[in-house]
Amino acid sequence: MRTILRTGAITLALTLGCVAANAGAQRVTAAMLDRLEPGDWEVRDRDGSGERIRLCIDSGRRLVQIRHQNETCRSVVAEDTPGAVTIAYSCPGNGNGRTRIRFENPRLVQLETQGIASGLPFEFTAEARRMGNCPR
């Protein structure tokens, strides 16, 4: 358990350090996330647990913090291309995470996320698909 926590902390620190070093050279926006359609989305775990999360999102940016929903976190964009975005984030008092979102189309993305939530490590890959309009 300590090894997993230590590895996650080191990975996040290295990511944030590399991004901070390049922050002055280039402004990144994670614009790919704005191409995703708002609505009712289903995030389906691809690691075999069968876990499904339903989210009503107004922006693709809501997919970044799957394990830290509704928390105010600081984030740094580590990768910003038309086809993929990687964001590292830190939530004071409740952990951190690193999420990579790969664009397939405005209604389908692939997620890879890992970090610490409520003192426990998490790591999963998932497919997020727009299912329709949000329920009223």
OpenMM code with the backbone's topology and positions (N, CA, C; nanometers):
from openmm import Vec3, app, unit

residues = "MET ARG THR ILE LEU ARG THR GLY ALA ILE THR LEU ALA LEU THR LEU GLY CYS VAL ALA ALA ASN ALA GLY ALA GLN ARG VAL THR ALA ALA MET LEU ASP ARG LEU GLU PRO GLY ASP TRP GLU VAL ARG ASP ARG ASP GLY SER GLY GLU ARG ILE ARG LEU CYS ILE ASP SER GLY ARG ARG LEU VAL GLN ILE ARG HIS GLN ASN GLU THR CYS ARG SER VAL VAL ALA GLU ASP THR PRO GLY ALA VAL THR ILE ALA TYR SER CYS PRO GLY ASN GLY ASN GLY ARG THR ARG ILE ARG PHE GLU ASN PRO ARG LEU VAL GLN LEU GLU THR GLN GLY ILE ALA SER GLY LEU PRO PHE GLU PHE THR ALA GLU ALA ARG ARG MET GLY ASN CYS PRO ARG".split()
positions = [
    Vec3(0.0829, -0.1179, 0.0000),
    Vec3(0.0000, 0.0000, 0.0000),
    Vec3(0.0878, 0.1249, 0.0000),
    Vec3(0.1908, 0.1271, 0.0828),
    Vec3(0.2802, 0.2430, 0.0862),
    Vec3(0.3478, 0.2643, -0.0479),
    Vec3(0.3851, 0.1523, -0.1138),
    Vec3(0.4510, 0.1634, -0.2434),
    Vec3(0.3572, 0.2269, -0.3446),
    Vec3(0.2295, 0.1872, -0.3435),
    Vec3(0.1327, 0.2439, -0.4370),
    Vec3(0.1159, 0.3927, -0.4103),
    Vec3(0.1005, 0.4290, -0.2838),
    Vec3(0.0840, 0.5697, -0.2485),
    Vec3(0.2067, 0.6511, -0.2860),
    Vec3(0.3251, 0.5963, -0.2565),
    Vec3(0.4495, 0.6663, -0.2865),
    Vec3(0.4644, 0.6835, -0.4381),
    Vec3(0.4351, 0.5776, -0.5150),
    Vec3(0.4462, 0.5851, -0.6601),
    Vec3(0.3510, 0.6890, -0.7163),
    Vec3(0.2267, 0.6915, -0.6660),
    Vec3(0.1293, 0.7913, -0.7117),
    Vec3(0.1744, 0.9320, -0.6799),
    Vec3(0.2267, 0.9526, -0.5601),
    Vec3(0.2727, 1.0855, -0.5192),
    Vec3(0.3915, 1.1302, -0.6042),
    Vec3(0.4837, 1.0387, -0.6307),
    Vec3(0.6010, 1.0724, -0.7127),
    Vec3(0.5583, 1.1058, -0.8551),
    Vec3(0.4660, 1.0260, -0.9116),
    Vec3(0.4181, 1.0511, -1.0470),
    Vec3(0.3524, 1.1877, -1.0570),
    Vec3(0.2657, 1.2199, -0.9605),
    Vec3(0.1993, 1.3497, -0.9623),
    Vec3(0.3002, 1.4632, -0.9475),
    Vec3(0.3971, 1.4482, -0.8569),
    Vec3(0.4976, 1.5522, -0.8354),
    Vec3(0.5801, 1.5759, -0.9623),
    Vec3(0.6194, 1.4681, -1.0291),
    Vec3(0.6969, 1.4828, -1.1521),
    Vec3(0.6144, 1.5500, -1.2608),
    Vec3(0.4877, 1.5110, -1.2725),
    Vec3(0.4010, 1.5713, -1.3731),
    Vec3(0.3849, 1.7202, -1.3475),
    Vec3(0.3525, 1.7561, -1.2233),
    Vec3(0.3336, 1.8968, -1.1905),
    Vec3(0.4627, 1.9759, -1.2087),
    Vec3(0.5761, 1.9150, -1.1730),
    Vec3(0.7049, 1.9821, -1.1881),
    Vec3(0.7388, 2.0094, -1.3335),
    Vec3(0.7161, 1.9100, -1.4196),
    Vec3(0.7446, 1.9279, -1.5620),
    Vec3(0.6533, 2.0324, -1.6240),
    Vec3(0.5277, 2.0297, -1.5873),
    Vec3(0.4335, 2.1264, -1.6418),
    Vec3(0.4662, 2.2665, -1.5928),
    Vec3(0.4995, 2.2789, -1.4654),
    Vec3(0.5337, 2.4101, -1.4099),
    Vec3(0.6564, 2.4671, -1.4802),
    Vec3(0.7522, 2.3826, -1.5115),
    Vec3(0.8736, 2.4285, -1.5790),
    Vec3(0.8429, 2.4839, -1.7176),
    Vec3(0.7379, 2.4303, -1.7830),
    Vec3(0.7034, 2.4746, -1.9167),
    Vec3(0.5902, 2.5763, -1.9183),
    Vec3(0.5360, 2.6109, -1.8042),
    Vec3(0.4180, 2.6977, -1.7983),
    Vec3(0.4418, 2.8337, -1.8609),
    Vec3(0.5591, 2.8897, -1.8452),
    Vec3(0.5860, 3.0211, -1.9006),
    Vec3(0.6020, 3.0198, -2.0510),
    Vec3(0.6352, 2.9061, -2.1057),
    Vec3(0.6625, 2.8983, -2.2481),
    Vec3(0.5364, 2.8861, -2.3324),
    Vec3(0.4280, 2.8295, -2.2773),
    Vec3(0.3118, 2.8032, -2.3592),
    Vec3(0.1865, 2.8005, -2.2724),
    Vec3(0.0807, 2.8641, -2.3172),
    Vec3(-0.0469, 2.8608, -2.2466),
    Vec3(-0.1291, 2.7465, -2.3044),
    Vec3(-0.1752, 2.6550, -2.2190),
    Vec3(-0.2547, 2.5421, -2.2653),
    Vec3(-0.3977, 2.5569, -2.2152),
    Vec3(-0.4926, 2.5072, -2.2938),
    Vec3(-0.6325, 2.5321, -2.2624),
    Vec3(-0.7190, 2.4076, -2.2487),
    Vec3(-0.6735, 2.2922, -2.2913),
    Vec3(-0.7542, 2.1694, -2.2905),
    Vec3(-0.8816, 2.1897, -2.3726),
    Vec3(-0.8698, 2.2554, -2.4863),
    Vec3(-0.9845, 2.2896, -2.5706),
    Vec3(-1.0593, 2.1669, -2.6216),
    Vec3(-0.9935, 2.0530, -2.6318),
    Vec3(-1.0605, 1.9320, -2.6787),
    Vec3(-1.1836, 1.9012, -2.5940),
    Vec3(-1.1763, 1.9289, -2.4637),
    Vec3(-1.2884, 1.8995, -2.3745),
    Vec3(-1.4120, 1.9816, -2.4094),
    Vec3(-1.3925, 2.0986, -2.4693),
    Vec3(-1.5044, 2.1831, -2.5086),
    Vec3(-1.5768, 2.1298, -2.6320),
    Vec3(-1.5170, 2.0340, -2.7012),
    Vec3(-1.5798, 1.9730, -2.8191),
    Vec3(-1.6800, 1.8641, -2.7814),
    Vec3(-1.6811, 1.8234, -2.6545),
    Vec3(-1.7729, 1.7175, -2.6111),
    Vec3(-1.9123, 1.7750, -2.5896),
    Vec3(-2.0142, 1.6990, -2.6285),
    Vec3(-2.1523, 1.7459, -2.6177),
    Vec3(-2.2024, 1.7381, -2.4745),
    Vec3(-2.2669, 1.8424, -2.4274),
    Vec3(-2.3278, 1.8371, -2.2942),
    Vec3(-2.4423, 1.7358, -2.2941),
    Vec3(-2.4754, 1.6868, -2.1753),
    Vec3(-2.5877, 1.5942, -2.1640),
    Vec3(-2.5637, 1.4881, -2.0583),
    Vec3(-2.6378, 1.3789, -2.0702),
    Vec3(-2.6300, 1.2652, -1.9789),
    Vec3(-2.5219, 1.1704, -2.0307),
    Vec3(-2.4168, 1.1522, -1.9523),
    Vec3(-2.3051, 1.0660, -1.9918),
    Vec3(-2.2954, 0.9459, -1.8985),
    Vec3(-2.2559, 0.8321, -1.9556),
    Vec3(-2.2293, 0.7125, -1.8758),
    Vec3(-2.0799, 0.6825, -1.8840),
    Vec3(-2.0174, 0.6679, -1.7676),
    Vec3(-1.8767, 0.6302, -1.7595),
    Vec3(-1.8743, 0.4836, -1.7184),
    Vec3(-1.8255, 0.3979, -1.8073),
    Vec3(-1.8261, 0.2534, -1.7857),
    Vec3(-1.6833, 0.2025, -1.7683),
    Vec3(-1.6577, 0.1422, -1.6528),
    Vec3(-1.5264, 0.0873, -1.6206),
    Vec3(-1.4888, -0.0195, -1.7224),
    Vec3(-1.3660, -0.0139, -1.7743),
    Vec3(-1.3181, -0.1139, -1.8700),
    Vec3(-1.2236, -0.2147, -1.8052),
    Vec3(-1.2049, -0.2046, -1.6732),
    Vec3(-1.1131, -0.2951, -1.6039),
    Vec3(-1.1804, -0.4223, -1.5546),
    Vec3(-1.3084, -0.4395, -1.5821),
    Vec3(-1.3739, -0.5641, -1.5454),
    Vec3(-1.4671, -0.5571, -1.4257),
    Vec3(-1.4706, -0.4479, -1.3517),
    Vec3(-1.5572, -0.4416, -1.2338),
    Vec3(-1.7035, -0.4183, -1.2731),
    Vec3(-1.7267, -0.3665, -1.3915),
    Vec3(-1.8623, -0.3389, -1.4359),
    Vec3(-1.9217, -0.2121, -1.3774),
    Vec3(-1.8421, -0.1336, -1.3061),
    Vec3(-1.8903, -0.0092, -1.2453),
    Vec3(-1.9346, 0.0887, -1.3537),
    Vec3(-2.0492, 0.1529, -1.3293),
    Vec3(-2.1010, 0.2542, -1.4206),
    Vec3(-2.1412, 0.3764, -1.3398),
    Vec3(-2.1029, 0.4916, -1.3904),
    Vec3(-2.1377, 0.6182, -1.3259),
    Vec3(-2.2144, 0.7005, -1.4289),
    Vec3(-2.3268, 0.7571, -1.3898),
    Vec3(-2.4020, 0.8468, -1.4779),
    Vec3(-2.3797, 0.9899, -1.4323),
    Vec3(-2.3490, 1.0782, -1.5275),
    Vec3(-2.3236, 1.2188, -1.4987),
    Vec3(-2.4005, 1.3068, -1.5961),
    Vec3(-2.4626, 1.4084, -1.5448),
    Vec3(-2.5209, 1.5112, -1.6293),
    Vec3(-2.4159, 1.6217, -1.6360),
    Vec3(-2.3559, 1.6394, -1.7530),
    Vec3(-2.2471, 1.7360, -1.7640),
    Vec3(-2.2827, 1.8501, -1.8575),
    Vec3(-2.2343, 1.9685, -1.8218),
    Vec3(-2.2512, 2.0851, -1.9082),
    Vec3(-2.1239, 2.1117, -1.9877),
    Vec3(-2.0163, 2.0387, -1.9539),
    Vec3(-1.8864, 2.0556, -2.0192),
    Vec3(-1.8060, 1.9265, -2.0038),
    Vec3(-1.7235, 1.8969, -2.1034),
    Vec3(-1.6366, 1.7799, -2.0947),
    Vec3(-1.5370, 1.7887, -1.9801),
    Vec3(-1.5166, 1.9079, -1.9286),
    Vec3(-1.4249, 1.9271, -1.8165),
    Vec3(-1.4722, 1.8549, -1.6909),
    Vec3(-1.5995, 1.8243, -1.6807),
    Vec3(-1.6537, 1.7508, -1.5656),
    Vec3(-1.6041, 1.6058, -1.5618),
    Vec3(-1.5499, 1.5553, -1.6723),
    Vec3(-1.5006, 1.4180, -1.6770),
    Vec3(-1.3605, 1.4037, -1.6174),
    Vec3(-1.2941, 1.5139, -1.5906),
    Vec3(-1.1568, 1.5093, -1.5399),
    Vec3(-1.1512, 1.4547, -1.3975),
    Vec3(-1.2401, 1.4976, -1.3117),
    Vec3(-1.2368, 1.4622, -1.1693),
    Vec3(-1.3459, 1.3621, -1.1341),
    Vec3(-1.3428, 1.2451, -1.1951),
    Vec3(-1.4457, 1.1438, -1.1700),
    Vec3(-1.4491, 1.1043, -1.0223),
    Vec3(-1.3346, 1.0874, -0.9593),
    Vec3(-1.3285, 1.0471, -0.8184),
    Vec3(-1.3309, 1.1652, -0.7215),
    Vec3(-1.3307, 1.2858, -0.7735),
    Vec3(-1.3339, 1.4054, -0.6892),
    Vec3(-1.4434, 1.5006, -0.7394),
    Vec3(-1.5595, 1.4443, -0.7707),
    Vec3(-1.6698, 1.5262, -0.8215),
    Vec3(-1.7126, 1.6280, -0.7170),
    Vec3(-1.7534, 1.7424, -0.7646),
    Vec3(-1.8046, 1.8514, -0.6791),
    Vec3(-1.7025, 1.9043, -0.5791),
    Vec3(-1.5748, 1.8794, -0.6006),
    Vec3(-1.4703, 1.9346, -0.5139),
    Vec3(-1.3971, 2.0445, -0.5894),
    Vec3(-1.3490, 2.1413, -0.5154),
    Vec3(-1.2692, 2.2476, -0.5739),
    Vec3(-1.1241, 2.2041, -0.5705),
    Vec3(-1.0674, 2.1815, -0.6868),
    Vec3(-0.9299, 2.1321, -0.6978),
    Vec3(-0.8507, 2.2241, -0.7899),
    Vec3(-0.7205, 2.2296, -0.7676),
    Vec3(-0.6296, 2.3025, -0.8565),
    Vec3(-0.5830, 2.2048, -0.9640),
    Vec3(-0.5736, 2.2526, -1.0871),
    Vec3(-0.5326, 2.1624, -1.1940),
    Vec3(-0.4264, 2.2246, -1.2834),
    Vec3(-0.3517, 2.1356, -1.3474),
    Vec3(-0.2472, 2.1739, -1.4414),
    Vec3(-0.2627, 2.0853, -1.5641),
    Vec3(-0.2664, 2.1460, -1.6815),
    Vec3(-0.2774, 2.0705, -1.8058),
    Vec3(-0.1380, 2.0253, -1.8469),
    Vec3(-0.1195, 1.8935, -1.8554),
    Vec3(0.0109, 1.8366, -1.8898),
    Vec3(0.0208, 1.8024, -2.0383),
    Vec3(-0.0933, 1.7744, -2.1017),
    Vec3(-0.0967, 1.7423, -2.2450),
    Vec3(-0.2209, 1.8084, -2.3018),
    Vec3(-0.2062, 1.8712, -2.4170),
    Vec3(-0.3183, 1.9412, -2.4781),
    Vec3(-0.3062, 1.9310, -2.6289),
    Vec3(-0.3705, 1.8300, -2.6868),
    Vec3(-0.3710, 1.8123, -2.8314),
    Vec3(-0.5165, 1.7998, -2.8760),
    Vec3(-0.5433, 1.8082, -3.0055),
    Vec3(-0.6809, 1.7905, -3.0519),
    Vec3(-0.7373, 1.6513, -3.0194),
    Vec3(-0.6490, 1.5526, -3.0019),
    Vec3(-0.6946, 1.4160, -2.9790),
    Vec3(-0.6875, 1.3672, -2.8359),
    Vec3(-0.6201, 1.4394, -2.7474),
    Vec3(-0.6075, 1.3934, -2.6086),
    Vec3(-0.5684, 1.5080, -2.5167),
    Vec3(-0.6129, 1.4951, -2.3928),
    Vec3(-0.5809, 1.5926, -2.2890),
    Vec3(-0.5423, 1.5149, -2.1636),
    Vec3(-0.4357, 1.5582, -2.0967),
    Vec3(-0.3979, 1.5015, -1.9679),
    Vec3(-0.3927, 1.6151, -1.8676),
    Vec3(-0.4622, 1.5950, -1.7551),
    Vec3(-0.4698, 1.6981, -1.6516),
    Vec3(-0.4357, 1.6357, -1.5172),
    Vec3(-0.3414, 1.6985, -1.4464),
    Vec3(-0.3087, 1.6604, -1.3085),
    Vec3(-0.3781, 1.7609, -1.2175),
    Vec3(-0.4372, 1.7112, -1.1079),
    Vec3(-0.5083, 1.8016, -1.0184),
    Vec3(-0.4846, 1.7628, -0.8730),
    Vec3(-0.5020, 1.8609, -0.7849),
    Vec3(-0.4833, 1.8419, -0.6416),
    Vec3(-0.6028, 1.9031, -0.5692),
    Vec3(-0.6613, 1.8253, -0.4775),
    Vec3(-0.7780, 1.8688, -0.4009),
    Vec3(-0.7351, 1.8794, -0.2551),
    Vec3(-0.7095, 1.9994, -0.2052),
    Vec3(-0.6604, 2.0160, -0.0681),
    Vec3(-0.7466, 1.9406, 0.0337),
    Vec3(-0.6806, 1.8551, 0.1098),
    Vec3(-0.7488, 1.7784, 0.2136),
    Vec3(-0.8147, 1.6509, 0.1669),
    Vec3(-0.8181, 1.6250, 0.0347),
    Vec3(-0.8832, 1.5024, -0.0108),
    Vec3(-0.8140, 1.4353, -0.1281),
    Vec3(-0.6865, 1.4572, -0.1461),
    Vec3(-0.6128, 1.3806, -0.2453),
    Vec3(-0.5828, 1.4538, -0.3734),
    Vec3(-0.5576, 1.3730, -0.4779),
    Vec3(-0.5156, 1.4268, -0.6063),
    Vec3(-0.5452, 1.3252, -0.7146),
    Vec3(-0.5200, 1.3638, -0.8368),
    Vec3(-0.5419, 1.2718, -0.9475),
    Vec3(-0.4735, 1.3188, -1.0737),
    Vec3(-0.4727, 1.2290, -1.1684),
    Vec3(-0.4176, 1.2562, -1.3014),
    Vec3(-0.5072, 1.1827, -1.3988),
    Vec3(-0.5670, 1.2566, -1.4921),
    Vec3(-0.6623, 1.1977, -1.5854),
    Vec3(-0.6196, 1.2272, -1.7281),
    Vec3(-0.6243, 1.1245, -1.8112),
    Vec3(-0.6002, 1.1399, -1.9550),
    Vec3(-0.7314, 1.1070, -2.0260),
    Vec3(-0.7750, 1.1963, -2.1129),
    Vec3(-0.8981, 1.1770, -2.1879),
    Vec3(-0.8628, 1.1778, -2.3363),
    Vec3(-0.8964, 1.0679, -2.4039),
    Vec3(-0.8679, 1.0554, -2.5479),
    Vec3(-0.9988, 1.0704, -2.6258),
    Vec3(-1.0002, 1.1635, -2.7193),
    Vec3(-1.1175, 1.1966, -2.7992),
    Vec3(-1.1414, 1.0921, -2.9068),
    Vec3(-1.2631, 1.0416, -2.9153),
    Vec3(-1.3027, 0.9554, -3.0278),
    Vec3(-1.3997, 1.0324, -3.1168),
    Vec3(-1.5005, 1.0933, -3.0536),
    Vec3(-1.5934, 1.1829, -3.1222),
    Vec3(-1.6645, 1.2646, -3.0144),
    Vec3(-1.7484, 1.3620, -3.0518),
    Vec3(-1.8093, 1.4491, -2.9501),
    Vec3(-1.8994, 1.3767, -2.8490),
    Vec3(-1.9275, 1.2481, -2.8722),
    Vec3(-2.0144, 1.1707, -2.7829),
    Vec3(-1.9443, 1.0494, -2.7220),
    Vec3(-1.8139, 1.0369, -2.7442),
    Vec3(-1.7416, 0.9187, -2.6948),
    Vec3(-1.5955, 0.9536, -2.6679),
    Vec3(-1.5470, 0.9224, -2.5458),
    Vec3(-1.4062, 0.9404, -2.5099),
    Vec3(-1.3595, 0.8208, -2.4288),
    Vec3(-1.2282, 0.8047, -2.4236),
    Vec3(-1.1655, 0.7023, -2.3409),
    Vec3(-1.0938, 0.7730, -2.2259),
    Vec3(-1.1104, 0.7210, -2.1043),
    Vec3(-1.0513, 0.7817, -1.9847),
    Vec3(-0.9501, 0.6881, -1.9211),
    Vec3(-0.8441, 0.7454, -1.8690),
    Vec3(-0.7493, 0.6758, -1.7817),
    Vec3(-0.7260, 0.7691, -1.6646),
    Vec3(-0.7512, 0.7231, -1.5439),
    Vec3(-0.7344, 0.8109, -1.4289),
    Vec3(-0.6758, 0.7337, -1.3116),
    Vec3(-0.5977, 0.8053, -1.2317),
    Vec3(-0.5375, 0.7455, -1.1117),
    Vec3(-0.5116, 0.8555, -1.0106),
    Vec3(-0.4985, 0.8169, -0.8845),
    Vec3(-0.4687, 0.9154, -0.7822),
    Vec3(-0.5040, 0.8654, -0.6441),
    Vec3(-0.5324, 0.9597, -0.5549),
    Vec3(-0.5681, 0.9319, -0.4157),
    Vec3(-0.6991, 1.0051, -0.3871),
    Vec3(-0.7988, 0.9336, -0.3341),
    Vec3(-0.9257, 0.9939, -0.2949),
    Vec3(-0.9632, 0.9419, -0.1569),
    Vec3(-0.9922, 1.0313, -0.0652),
    Vec3(-1.0280, 0.9947, 0.0732),
    Vec3(-0.9221, 0.9037, 0.1360),
    Vec3(-0.7962, 0.9290, 0.1042),
    Vec3(-0.6857, 0.8546, 0.1628),
    Vec3(-0.6569, 0.7201, 0.0979),
    Vec3(-0.7295, 0.6839, -0.0065),
    Vec3(-0.7101, 0.5546, -0.0723),
    Vec3(-0.6720, 0.5734, -0.2189),
    Vec3(-0.5831, 0.4871, -0.2696),
    Vec3(-0.5446, 0.4984, -0.4104),
    Vec3(-0.6560, 0.4480, -0.5018),
    Vec3(-0.6625, 0.5037, -0.6206),
    Vec3(-0.7539, 0.4536, -0.7230),
    Vec3(-0.6825, 0.4570, -0.8574),
    Vec3(-0.7258, 0.3702, -0.9456),
    Vec3(-0.6744, 0.3664, -1.0821),
    Vec3(-0.7754, 0.2896, -1.1652),
    Vec3(-0.8192, 0.3483, -1.2749),
    Vec3(-0.9085, 0.2756, -1.3631),
    Vec3(-0.9074, 0.3357, -1.5028),
    Vec3(-0.9491, 0.2534, -1.5979),
    Vec3(-0.9713, 0.2986, -1.7339),
    Vec3(-1.1201, 0.2835, -1.7611),
    Vec3(-1.1735, 0.3731, -1.8414),
    Vec3(-1.3169, 0.3708, -1.8662),
    Vec3(-1.3481, 0.4295, -2.0027),
    Vec3(-1.4676, 0.3989, -2.0482),
    Vec3(-1.5219, 0.4604, -2.1676),
    Vec3(-1.6354, 0.5510, -2.1224),
    Vec3(-1.6373, 0.6731, -2.1712),
    Vec3(-1.7453, 0.7664, -2.1384),
    Vec3(-1.8227, 0.7934, -2.2669),
    Vec3(-1.9540, 0.7740, -2.2577),
    Vec3(-2.0388, 0.7863, -2.3764),
    Vec3(-2.1619, 0.8711, -2.3433),
    Vec3(-2.1939, 0.9640, -2.4333),
    Vec3(-2.3150, 1.0455, -2.4140),
    Vec3(-2.4353, 0.9573, -2.4437),
    Vec3(-2.5306, 0.9563, -2.3507),
    Vec3(-2.6473, 0.8701, -2.3613),
    Vec3(-2.7715, 0.9466, -2.4100),
    Vec3(-2.7670, 1.0786, -2.3991),
    Vec3(-2.8818, 1.1587, -2.4400),
    Vec3(-2.8869, 1.2860, -2.3593),
    Vec3(-3.0056, 1.3440, -2.3524),
    Vec3(-3.0240, 1.4646, -2.2727),
    Vec3(-3.0319, 1.4280, -2.1254),
    Vec3(-3.0005, 1.5224, -2.0394),
    Vec3(-3.0079, 1.4996, -1.8958),
    Vec3(-3.1538, 1.4821, -1.8543),
    Vec3(-3.1782, 1.3903, -1.7594),
    Vec3(-3.3152, 1.3751, -1.7083),
    Vec3(-3.3602, 1.5034, -1.6392),
    Vec3(-3.4845, 1.5308, -1.6468),
    Vec3(-3.5388, 1.6529, -1.5823),
    Vec3(-3.5824, 1.6248, -1.4426),
] * unit.nanometer
topology = app.Topology()
chain = topology.addChain("A")
for resn in residues:
    res = topology.addResidue(resn, chain)
    for name in ("N", "CA", "C"):
        topology.addAtom(name, app.Element.getBySymbol(name[0]), res)
